[in-house]
Amino acid sequence: MLKGKNALVTGSTSGIGLGIAEKLANEGINLVINGLGDAKEIEVIRASLASKYGVTVLYDPADMTQPDQIECMMKKAMTQLGGVDILVNNAGIQHVAPVEEFPASKWDAIIAINLSSAFHTTRMAVSYMKSKGWGRIINVASAHALVASPFKSAYVASKHGILGFTKTIALEVATKGVTVNAICPGYVLTALVERQIPDTAKVRGMTIEQVKQEVLLAAQPTKQFVTVEQVASCALFLCSDAAASITGTHISIDGGWSAH
Ligand code: NAD
């Protein structure tokens, strides 16, 4: 049922986005991957996904802070793949600092990448999905779409925002065979989390190991990091027919964090 469909996954050159892209490719879904990084390394990722799974894989380097580049990427997906059936808004960044020290440029970048980019991809994707009578929009939010942590004002605001956006668009397309949902992972040990550990250690006056145990895993009752595979499997489930009545909501994969 999913074989031959086309998916676009933002921020899929590493971490959760790459895991979701691979999971979809494994179903025979063609891909547009996107994200930052070394051009040669990204070409290796693109080519290996295409050859391993026998699907078409395009790479687009659109910077998610730039609406005109996002528009070009969406147009490329239309012209070169024929359309986007599955849109995964995954690109995201983090910055950890007390609000009075939070750089305004970091606030703007986080809101642009984690929230506004999903508006720009979605507004360009829904007409095609509605015309087909089938579509899936999956927004990779976070446990921080539901609960807050100190020193993450922009991230928490962006993730609460994407959940509101998810619900709104779900209502707009509900009769058209298009579902819109958010996945809310707890901590997954990707580059995004690895990068924030030193800053968190500095702000809280802790060691790296203390941050892992007393800040990150303290939030998760299971005391285990969530895995990329678990998040990617959830995304694939949301694409299935079995999930056709799941829309306008979120699925938490957070080891019990948001049950607190
Ligand atoms: P990651 O750093 O491994 O991946 C982020 C991806 O976004 C990369 O491909 C990167 O190149 C891309 N990206 C960053 N800035 C970009 C820009 N300006 N334009 C285009 N692409 C850009 O991090 P990750 O942990 O895999 O994060 C993916 C998503 O999952 C994010 O939205 C993040 O908020 C969310 N998330 C992560 C965790 C976690 O613990 N890792 C938990 C909850 C939610």
Residues whose N, C-alpha, C, O or C-beta is under 5 A from the ligand:
A	BS01	NAD	G11 S12 T13 S14 G15 I16 G17 N34 G35 L36 A62 D63 M64 T65 N90 A91 G92 I113 V140 A141 S142 A143 P185 G186 Y187 V188 T190 A191 L192 V193
